[in-house]
């Protein structure tokens, strides 16, 4: 294992821990995107560029976007119920 791989592994572990410990959904979605990109960098360092590209699309873009859209929908419904 190279030094770059070891550093990225530690960053992935730290990012995953932060996602799990965050309670606010908006911040959790942002941290999940950061975790996805960090994991993609680790995959790239491990010489798996096809998996890294898939991880960027799914973990770095699609999943956080879906969570943010769901949060916007929930907040819009909550505001509609208050009126």
MDAnalysis code that builds the backbone (N, CA, C; Angstrom):
import MDAnalysis as mda
import numpy as np

u = mda.Universe.empty(249, n_residues=83, atom_resindex=np.repeat(np.arange(83), 3), trajectory=True)
u.add_TopologyAttr("name", ["N", "CA", "C"] * 83)
u.add_TopologyAttr("resid", np.arange(1, 84))
u.add_TopologyAttr("resname", ["UNK", "UNK", "UNK", "UNK", "UNK", "UNK", "UNK", "UNK", "UNK", "UNK", "UNK", "UNK", "UNK", "UNK", "UNK", "UNK", "UNK", "UNK", "UNK", "UNK", "UNK", "UNK", "UNK", "UNK", "UNK", "UNK", "UNK", "UNK", "UNK", "UNK", "UNK", "UNK", "UNK", "UNK", "UNK", "UNK", "UNK", "UNK", "UNK", "UNK", "UNK", "UNK", "UNK", "UNK", "UNK", "UNK", "UNK", "UNK", "UNK", "UNK", "UNK", "UNK", "UNK", "UNK", "UNK", "UNK", "UNK", "UNK", "UNK", "UNK", "UNK", "UNK", "UNK", "UNK", "UNK", "UNK", "UNK", "UNK", "UNK", "UNK", "UNK", "UNK", "UNK", "UNK", "UNK", "UNK", "UNK", "UNK", "UNK", "UNK", "UNK", "UNK", "UNK"])
u.atoms.positions = np.array([
    [0.843, -1.172, 0.000],
    [0.000, 0.000, 0.000],
    [0.892, 1.241, 0.000],
    [0.580, 2.173, -0.882],
    [1.362, 3.404, -0.970],
    [0.866, 4.422, 0.053],
    [1.624, 5.484, 0.200],
    [1.244, 6.540, 1.148],
    [-0.040, 7.231, 0.706],
    [-0.203, 7.424, -0.595],
    [-1.425, 8.066, -1.111],
    [-2.643, 7.213, -0.788],
    [-2.541, 5.932, -0.992],
    [-3.650, 5.039, -0.690],
    [-3.977, 5.044, 0.799],
    [-2.957, 5.070, 1.634],
    [-3.181, 5.085, 3.080],
    [-3.866, 6.377, 3.511],
    [-3.422, 7.496, 2.968],
    [-4.044, 8.781, 3.306],
    [-5.497, 8.808, 2.842],
    [-5.749, 8.327, 1.627],
    [-7.117, 8.304, 1.119],
    [-8.003, 7.362, 1.931],
    [-7.448, 6.270, 2.386],
    [-8.207, 5.343, 3.222],
    [-8.614, 6.004, 4.538],
    [-7.707, 6.758, 5.122],
    [-8.018, 7.484, 6.361],
    [-9.076, 8.556, 6.092],
    [-8.956, 9.260, 4.957],
    [-9.947, 10.276, 4.610],
    [-11.325, 9.672, 4.383],
    [-11.378, 8.515, 3.743],
    [-12.653, 7.827, 3.531],
    [-13.270, 7.433, 4.873],
    [-12.452, 6.915, 5.769],
    [-12.955, 6.537, 7.094],
    [-13.470, 7.754, 7.853],
    [-12.741, 8.868, 7.779],
    [-13.174, 10.085, 8.470],
    [-14.459, 10.640, 7.859],
    [-14.547, 10.645, 6.538],
    [-15.749, 11.158, 5.880],
    [-16.963, 10.283, 6.192],
    [-16.778, 8.987, 6.189],
    [-17.883, 8.089, 6.531],
    [-18.345, 8.268, 7.960],
    [-17.407, 8.475, 8.855],
    [-17.753, 8.709, 10.258],
    [-18.521, 10.016, 10.409],
    [-18.088, 11.058, 9.698],
    [-18.796, 12.339, 9.761],
    [-20.215, 12.232, 9.223],
    [-20.399, 11.476, 8.148],
    [-21.742, 11.285, 7.607],
    [-22.630, 10.594, 8.635],
    [-22.086, 9.585, 9.290],
    [-22.885, 8.827, 10.259],
    [-23.198, 9.639, 11.508],
    [-22.328, 10.549, 11.895],
    [-22.533, 11.318, 13.118],
    [-23.344, 12.592, 12.913],
    [-23.540, 13.012, 11.675],
    [-24.286, 14.233, 11.392],
    [-25.775, 13.959, 11.493],
    [-26.479, 14.848, 12.175],
    [-27.915, 14.664, 12.392],
    [-28.781, 15.486, 11.445],
    [-28.276, 16.608, 10.962],
    [-29.074, 17.462, 10.084],
    [-29.034, 16.898, 8.657],
    [-30.199, 16.646, 8.051],
    [-30.234, 15.988, 6.736],
    [-29.530, 16.756, 5.621],
    [-29.613, 18.076, 5.632],
    [-28.952, 18.846, 4.577],
    [-27.439, 18.690, 4.656],
    [-26.899, 18.830, 5.834],
    [-25.455, 18.640, 6.001],
    [-25.045, 17.204, 5.718],
    [-25.913, 16.280, 6.060],
    [-25.620, 14.872, 5.810],
    [-25.539, 14.594, 4.306],
    [-26.422, 15.223, 3.525],
    [-26.373, 15.045, 2.076],
    [-25.090, 15.615, 1.487],
    [-24.676, 16.770, 1.993],
    [-23.436, 17.376, 1.508],
    [-22.236, 16.515, 1.884],
    [-22.230, 16.022, 3.105],
    [-21.128, 15.147, 3.525],
    [-21.147, 13.814, 2.784],
    [-22.332, 13.332, 2.432],
    [-22.416, 12.094, 1.657],
    [-21.800, 12.286, 0.270],
    [-22.004, 13.461, -0.313],
    [-21.376, 13.753, -1.603],
    [-19.860, 13.801, -1.463],
    [-19.382, 14.416, -0.392],
    [-17.949, 14.465, -0.134],
    [-17.390, 13.060, 0.080],
    [-18.124, 12.246, 0.820],
    [-17.723, 10.857, 1.033],
    [-17.643, 10.108, -0.297],
    [-18.628, 10.319, -1.172],
    [-18.629, 9.648, -2.474],
    [-17.439, 10.025, -3.327],
    [-17.102, 11.314, -3.336],
    [-15.953, 11.757, -4.120],
    [-14.646, 11.230, -3.517],
    [-14.558, 11.237, -2.197],
    [-13.364, 10.710, -1.537],
    [-13.192, 9.219, -1.824],
    [-14.290, 8.493, -1.788],
    [-14.239, 7.074, -2.098],
    [-13.845, 6.843, -3.555],
    [-14.328, 7.703, -4.446],
    [-13.936, 7.597, -5.852],
    [-12.438, 7.836, -6.023],
    [-11.896, 8.795, -5.279],
    [-10.446, 9.021, -5.338],
    [-9.674, 7.803, -4.844],
    [-10.190, 7.160, -3.814],
    [-9.537, 5.944, -3.324],
    [-9.581, 4.845, -4.380],
    [-10.719, 4.674, -5.029],
    [-10.815, 3.673, -6.089],
    [-9.840, 3.980, -7.219],
    [-9.714, 5.264, -7.556],
    [-8.773, 5.640, -8.605],
    [-7.339, 5.336, -8.186],
    [-7.013, 5.599, -6.924],
    [-5.661, 5.302, -6.422],
    [-5.400, 3.800, -6.392],
    [-6.461, 3.015, -6.238],
    [-6.333, 1.558, -6.241],
    [-6.399, 0.976, -7.654],
    [-6.297, 1.853, -8.655],
    [-6.265, 1.483, -10.068],
    [-7.544, 0.797, -10.526],
    [-8.674, 1.369, -10.119],
    [-9.980, 0.903, -10.582],
    [-10.754, 2.108, -11.118],
    [-10.329, 2.655, -12.273],
    [-10.953, 3.886, -12.758],
    [-12.414, 3.716, -13.168],
    [-12.798, 2.528, -13.630],
    [-14.196, 2.314, -14.000],
    [-15.101, 2.366, -12.771],
    [-14.652, 1.792, -11.677],
    [-15.421, 1.841, -10.430],
    [-15.429, 3.269, -9.889],
    [-14.315, 3.978, -10.038],
    [-14.232, 5.363, -9.571],
    [-15.226, 6.250, -10.312],
    [-15.322, 6.085, -11.625],
    [-16.276, 6.882, -12.401],
    [-17.708, 6.568, -12.000],
    [-18.007, 5.308, -11.787],
    [-19.348, 4.933, -11.335],
    [-19.643, 5.519, -9.964],
    [-18.661, 5.522, -9.088],
    [-18.837, 6.074, -7.749],
    [-19.066, 7.582, -7.797],
    [-18.387, 8.274, -8.678],
    [-18.602, 9.717, -8.808],
    [-20.035, 10.000, -9.234],
    [-20.517, 9.245, -10.210],
    [-21.870, 9.481, -10.703],
    [-22.907, 9.133, -9.650],
    [-22.779, 7.989, -9.025],
    [-23.794, 7.538, -8.077],
    [-23.615, 8.175, -6.708],
    [-22.436, 8.039, -6.122],
    [-22.221, 8.507, -4.757],
    [-21.942, 9.985, -4.637],
    [-21.412, 10.584, -5.685],
    [-21.068, 11.990, -5.617],
    [-22.104, 12.926, -6.182],
    [-22.979, 12.403, -7.064],
    [-23.955, 13.272, -7.716],
    [-25.394, 12.788, -7.513],
    [-25.691, 11.564, -7.929],
    [-27.078, 11.104, -7.965],
    [-27.697, 10.962, -6.574],
    [-27.026, 10.286, -5.675],
    [-27.588, 10.083, -4.339],
    [-27.792, 11.392, -3.587],
    [-26.787, 12.272, -3.508],
    [-27.038, 13.546, -2.820],
    [-28.128, 14.386, -3.489],
    [-28.189, 14.356, -4.818],
    [-29.240, 15.111, -5.515],
    [-30.624, 14.579, -5.156],
    [-30.762, 13.265, -5.078],
    [-32.058, 12.681, -4.708],
    [-32.431, 13.042, -3.279],
    [-31.461, 13.030, -2.377],
    [-31.735, 13.393, -0.988],
    [-32.130, 14.864, -0.897],
    [-31.426, 15.739, -1.611],
    [-31.756, 17.157, -1.589],
    [-33.138, 17.419, -2.181],
    [-33.490, 16.720, -3.242],
    [-34.830, 16.862, -3.820],
    [-35.903, 16.383, -2.855],
    [-35.636, 15.291, -2.170],
    [-36.597, 14.787, -1.189],
    [-36.741, 15.761, -0.023],
    [-35.661, 16.359, 0.432],
    [-35.732, 17.351, 1.503],
    [-36.530, 18.573, 1.077],
    [-36.322, 19.018, -0.159],
    [-37.080, 20.160, -0.664],
    [-38.565, 19.844, -0.722],
    [-38.908, 18.632, -1.137],
    [-40.313, 18.228, -1.203],
    [-40.940, 18.167, 0.185],
    [-40.231, 17.618, 1.136],
    [-40.749, 17.522, 2.506],
    [-40.949, 18.912, 3.098],
    [-39.982, 19.794, 2.887],
    [-40.105, 21.156, 3.417],
    [-41.245, 21.912, 2.748],
    [-41.437, 21.699, 1.454],
    [-42.543, 22.361, 0.752],
    [-43.882, 21.860, 1.284],
    [-43.982, 20.579, 1.557],
    [-45.232, 20.040, 2.112],
    [-45.471, 20.535, 3.523],
    [-44.401, 20.656, 4.314],
    [-44.544, 21.170, 5.675],
    [-45.020, 22.614, 5.664],
    [-44.494, 23.421, 4.741],
    [-44.933, 24.803, 4.633],
    [-46.374, 24.887, 4.166],
    [-46.785, 23.981, 3.302],
    [-48.179, 23.947, 2.822],
    [-49.151, 23.539, 3.921],
    [-48.715, 22.666, 4.817],
    [-49.583, 22.233, 5.923],
    [-49.749, 23.326, 6.968],
    [-48.751, 24.194, 7.111],
    [-48.813, 25.248, 8.117],
    [-49.795, 26.342, 7.718],
    [-50.072, 26.493, 6.463],
    [-50.944, 27.580, 6.013],
    [-52.386, 27.210, 6.026],
])
